[in-house]
């Protein structure tokens, strides 16, 4: 008769010895594609760090990051949380009808007011005296469309917009919320799809007195798009398809990355094949970009203060302007703006998403 | 180093166990001692010196106590030896508390020393005192071999969160112990169950408690959810650690005392404390309560003894007034029960159980509060006197999201599963299925606990601060 104690001890010994051997043999990974972050490497040992205990903490983080079958273990955790313990979310990430989102709760008034104060500072310092046309629009996050309906908590959007409208009354508000729906967003990513927001661009343009008439060809990126939430969810779900809109005008635009003093394209096809394909739109997170349209039939210019949502909609404004300047004040301090931008008679658009405004501490 | 860390589970423990079973019998205590010092130094590289110094003090004291010729000399030296240990504990754990309160009473502003608390000092100090008192009483011989004494004090399985081992229980085991395949299997079972209790249940409940604390929209129902989750978290956290300690001890051939015995099924506070942190309760009983006279004195002195023991029990848990109030709360309840209530509680199982749950839940709100102001605010809010609404969408969300874990933890806090498995094991029809199922279950626990460790960083051990 088989002795169950021997079986238990034997199996445990085999498991632990195997894991020990694998973890010593396995080469350390540099980067986690699913989490989009660099993984901890083996910390260098020195007496000071060991006595302080910081080496040990770093080592703990290192072994967590480099553990064999790490992604499989993360999936086990997600399955246990969602299907074993019936938790509604896993680390704040949830999935409903194939759409993944992250809880944005509660309303962070401190963050929102920080964003408002920065916008007000920019207006008072650089824009007010020029009597420029200043507009703002807010991109709702996916939770706006899917949280409440599916029993999730979300921030108080009424209060959120009420605070914004009250405090930014010196700007013209362009309400784009009703033009959007859940299907306008990627299932696995936080962002909206460029091919679904032509109407939004046209509406914003019309509100700024610009008629956008350009036609676009829709192109598909061959690589499946696994968005930022995919890795955080840690469950296997179907990838999105990613499209971009192009035409002759966009192809001929001169796009300058002033942060790195280089010319880039509207779309970076190398980044489209990279770790975060959404970075293909205007080369991702850059603080200052100009798009010059040589085919423009107007000399109007636009300065757009924006977050990453702006990267995919900005090309759709090109048709109506000779030059668009995109500023991301998460990466450049507001007080230095006049060193890089000559404020004159340009149209000004503040286009920000709810998550960035609700975490407005990020805005400098 | 935490038991519930990848470095302990997958690197430290397998290497130590491999080494332990490879070396001959005479080297086994050395393996435990060296690995224990490494284990401790991993978390407290500087304060390992304090522990080593106290071990030497205990070793020397054992000799001196043995050499003292008269009872008076022995008593005086015991007071000195224990006093030094308590002096260390007092300095590291309570000095800032005393300075702070001295400043409040006198209006002076003596600077705080901001002394960091060495991990596990409360546990190993009590073990050293146990050694000294046992040698003094003659219930144990002085330990001539410092390796064995150091192994007893610093033994990594129970070094930083108990159970508190009595020297008289461990004396023979330090000299001679054996662990066969059944002991190892039993130890593995115990360890895995403890790991699951800590990592899957306690940490999930801890997340719920954190959600509550960070909420701006607390409600009466949310206060109760927090109070229940908090009481369960403390139980699963601490009993999980004890299970892991007992399990590792068993693998190494030691038989540690049990520390928990389903305390939440108790029907009185008196019974609760026979089932909760048993090693601390019996320590205070044998080394404080009985020497004070226990219940073999006048009623007034008996009650005094109870109050002293419970205020000390509370104070042992932390240098804060809420811990003392927590201890006093139990002391007073025990007096009331012993004098009047116990016989009434025995007559109604339902009432006595509700009584026990409500009082323990409230006690752990006091226990976990930052200070008494917060504790009172929470308790008032639980009973609708905090000016908060009854329920909100947020409360309902967290109740739905953590409902299953709360249900599992409530069931797991009872011996239901243990009894069912026991019955099935006794049935020839199901014995084989239970045997296979148990191995699968233990592996699942290990894999899921590993997954939780890898995925999350929420992993504090509540009893480390003691």
Interface residues (C-beta under 8 A of the other chain):
Chain A: X3 X4 X5 X6 X7 X8 X9 X11 X12 X15 X16 X17 X19 X20 X23 X50 X51 X52 X53 X56 X59 X60 X63 X64 X67 X70 X73 X74 X75 X76 X77 X78 X80 X84 X85 X86 X87 X88 X89 X91 X105 X106 X151 X152 X153 X234
Chain B: X1 X5 X6 X7 X10 X11 X14 X15 X42 X43 X44 X45 X46 X181 X182 X184 X185 X186 X188 X189 X200 X204 X215 X216 X217 X393 X394 X397 X400 X401 X402 X403 X404 X405 X408 X435 X436 X438 X439 X442 X443 X446 X447 X448 X450 X451 X452 X453 X454 X455 X456
